[in-house]
Amino acid sequence: MNVVELKAKPSIRTWLRRNNLDLKTVEKCLNIILNQVRMKKKPDHVELQVIKSKGDSSGYYFGFDELWITENLDQNGWSREKKLDTFVSHLLHEFRHWIQDNLFGVAEAKLNYTDQDVDKERNVYCYNKWEVDARRFERRYKKEFINLYKILEKLSNKPDLS
């Protein structure tokens, strides 16, 4: 079984809690999704740092075990569900880039576009094979991730029988 452990500084944990997100529940969902993906290499245990990114965009930098997630979780609306939707979209997209880097062996040079290409939504960015793959991954697993998150959150809020 593959295990991803999410790490975050106390300020990031506070930010997540303020947005009604529990890092441990997110971690459990990510591990369930990870273990459904066919991979070339199998990690045993990996630690990924969750970092808050300024502005509306998120990012993953090849060679680093860091997922930069937008600080603006209200991009789709202010409700708890909309913030969860935004967070999961960004998380899954950047996690897929981590998978591409660490499990598929994709070279960073294959993502051959600039920040300006991203900002202006140029074809070199929009139709890049690995960006298309990350968006497809995000769409494919987002609903399942959110459903899992809600179920695990509900289960973790039940009182013990002891």
C-alpha positions in Angstrom: 0.0 0.0 0.0 1.2 3.5 -0.9 1.1 6.1 1.8 1.3 9.9 1.4 1.6 11.8 4.6 0.6 15.5 4.4 2.6 17.9 6.4 1.8 21.6 7.1 3.0 24.3 9.3 0.7 25.4 12.2 -0.3 28.5 10.2 -1.4 26.4 7.3 -3.3 24.0 9.6 -5.1 27.1 11.1 -5.9 28.4 7.6 -7.4 25.0 6.6 -9.4 24.8 9.8 -10.8 28.3 9.2 -11.9 27.0 5.9 -13.5 23.9 7.5 -10.9 21.5 6.0 -9.2 18.8 8.1 -5.7 17.9 6.9 -5.9 14.3 8.2 -9.2 13.7 6.4 -7.7 15.2 3.2 -4.7 12.9 3.6 -6.9 9.8 4.0 -8.8 10.7 0.8 -5.6 11.3 -1.1 -4.3 7.9 -0.1 -7.4 6.1 -1.2 -7.2 7.9 -4.6 -3.4 7.3 -4.9 -3.9 3.6 -4.3 -6.4 3.4 -7.2 -3.9 4.9 -9.7 -1.8 2.7 -11.9 1.8 3.7 -11.6 5.2 2.8 -13.1 6.9 3.1 -9.7 5.4 2.4 -6.3 6.3 4.7 -3.4 6.2 3.2 0.1 5.8 6.3 2.1 6.2 9.9 1.1 5.8 13.2 2.9 4.2 16.1 1.0 4.3 19.6 2.4 1.1 21.6 1.9 1.9 25.3 1.4 -0.5 28.2 0.9 0.1 30.0 -2.4 -0.6 33.7 -2.8 -3.2 34.6 -5.4 -5.7 32.5 -7.3 -3.3 29.8 -8.7 -1.7 26.7 -7.2 1.5 25.0 -8.2 3.8 22.0 -8.0 7.5 22.4 -8.7 9.2 19.3 -10.1 11.8 17.9 -7.8 10.2 19.1 -4.6 7.6 17.4 -2.4 5.5 20.5 -2.0 2.0 21.2 -3.1 1.3 24.9 -3.3 -2.5 25.5 -2.9 -4.2 28.8 -3.6 -5.1 30.9 -0.6 -8.3 32.0 -2.3 -10.6 29.1 -1.8 -13.7 31.2 -2.5 -13.1 31.2 -6.3 -16.3 29.3 -6.9 -18.3 30.8 -4.0 -18.3 31.5 -0.3 -20.1 28.4 1.0 -18.3 25.5 2.7 -19.1 23.2 -0.2 -17.7 25.6 -2.8 -14.5 26.1 -0.8 -14.1 22.4 -0.5 -14.7 22.1 -4.3 -12.0 24.7 -5.1 -9.5 23.2 -2.6 -10.0 19.6 -4.0 -9.7 20.8 -7.6 -6.4 22.5 -6.9 -5.1 19.7 -4.7 -5.8 16.9 -7.2 -4.4 18.9 -10.1 -1.1 19.6 -8.3 -1.0 16.1 -6.8 -1.2 14.7 -10.4 1.9 16.8 -11.3 3.6 15.2 -8.3 2.6 11.7 -9.6 3.9 12.7 -13.1 7.2 13.7 -11.6 7.8 11.0 -9.0 5.9 8.0 -10.3 5.8 8.4 -14.1 9.3 9.9 -14.4 8.1 12.9 -16.5 10.9 15.4 -17.0 10.1 19.0 -16.0 11.2 20.1 -19.4 8.1 18.3 -20.8 6.0 21.1 -19.2 7.5 23.6 -21.6 5.5 26.8 -21.0 6.1 30.0 -19.0 4.1 31.8 -16.3 3.0 34.2 -19.0 1.7 31.3 -21.1 -0.4 30.2 -18.1 -1.6 33.7 -17.3 -2.7 34.3 -20.9 -4.0 30.8 -21.3 -1.9 30.2 -24.4 -2.2 27.0 -26.4 1.3 25.9 -25.3 0.0 25.7 -21.8 -3.7 24.7 -22.4 -2.8 21.8 -24.8 0.4 20.6 -23.0 0.0 16.8 -22.7 0.8 16.8 -19.0 -1.5 19.7 -18.2 -4.3 18.0 -20.1 -3.6 14.9 -18.1 -3.7 16.8 -14.7 -7.0 18.4 -15.6 -8.4 15.0 -16.6 -7.2 13.5 -13.3 -8.8 16.4 -11.4 -12.1 15.9 -13.2 -12.1 12.1 -12.8 -11.5 12.0 -9.1 -12.9 15.2 -7.7 -16.4 14.0 -7.1 -15.2 10.8 -5.5 -12.7 12.7 -3.3 -15.4 15.1 -2.1 -17.8 12.2 -1.4 -15.1 10.3 0.5 -14.2 13.5 2.4 -17.7 14.0 3.6 -18.1 10.3 4.6 -14.8 10.2 6.5 -15.6 13.6 8.1 -19.0 12.3 9.3 -17.4 9.1 10.6 -14.7 10.9 12.5 -17.3 13.1 14.2 -19.1 10.1 15.7 -18.6 9.6 19.4 -16.7 6.5 20.6 -18.7 3.6 22.0 -16.2 3.2 24.9 
